[in-house]
Amino acid sequence: MLTDPLFLLVLVACGAVALILGLGISTFGKGGADNGKRANKFMRWRIIAQFVAVVVILAFVFIRRQMGG
């Protein structure tokens, strides 16, 4: 499974979501008006990254089922 390029893309997409989430949470923790705006921007990017990750996961599942394995 680790040699499947689409599975690796799933891992990268999930890792990107986790990284963006971590950056957003750490920015929220710093406080301040500027950091609050930056944290909200990270959270918006997280939503986009989550959408992409879900689409990639669904594509992976669909393709795996079509291939029979």
C-alpha positions in Angstrom: 0.0 0.0 0.0 2.9 2.4 0.7 3.9 2.1 -3.0 0.5 3.3 -4.2 0.9 6.9 -5.3 -2.8 7.7 -4.5 -2.4 6.4 -1.0 0.7 8.5 -0.6 -1.3 11.5 -1.7 -3.9 10.7 0.9 -1.1 10.7 3.6 0.2 14.0 2.3 -3.2 15.6 2.3 -3.9 14.4 5.9 -0.5 15.6 7.0 -1.2 19.0 5.5 -4.5 19.3 7.3 -2.8 18.3 10.6 0.1 20.8 10.0 -2.3 23.7 9.2 -4.4 22.8 12.2 -1.4 22.8 14.5 -0.3 26.2 13.1 -3.7 27.7 13.6 -4.0 26.4 17.2 -0.6 27.6 18.1 -1.3 31.1 16.6 -4.6 31.3 18.6 -2.6 30.5 21.7 -0.3 33.5 21.3 -3.1 36.0 21.7 -3.3 39.5 20.2 -5.4 41.0 17.5 -2.9 40.3 14.7 -2.4 36.7 15.7 -6.2 36.2 15.9 -6.5 37.3 12.3 -3.7 35.1 11.3 -5.2 32.1 13.2 -8.5 32.7 11.4 -6.7 32.6 8.1 -5.0 29.3 9.0 -8.4 27.9 9.9 -9.9 28.9 6.6 -6.9 27.2 4.9 -7.6 24.1 7.0 -11.2 23.9 5.8 -9.9 24.0 2.2 -7.2 21.4 2.9 -9.8 19.2 4.6 -12.1 19.4 1.5 -9.2 18.4 -0.7 -8.2 15.6 1.7 -11.8 14.2 1.7 -11.9 14.3 -2.1 -8.6 12.5 -2.4 -9.7 9.9 0.1 -13.0 9.3 -1.7 -11.1 9.0 -5.0 -8.8 6.5 -3.4 -11.7 4.4 -2.2 -13.5 4.6 -5.5 -10.5 3.6 -7.5 -9.6 0.8 -5.2 -13.1 -0.6 -5.4 -13.1 -0.4 -9.2 -9.8 -2.3 -9.3 -11.2 -5.0 -7.1 -8.7 -4.7 -4.2 
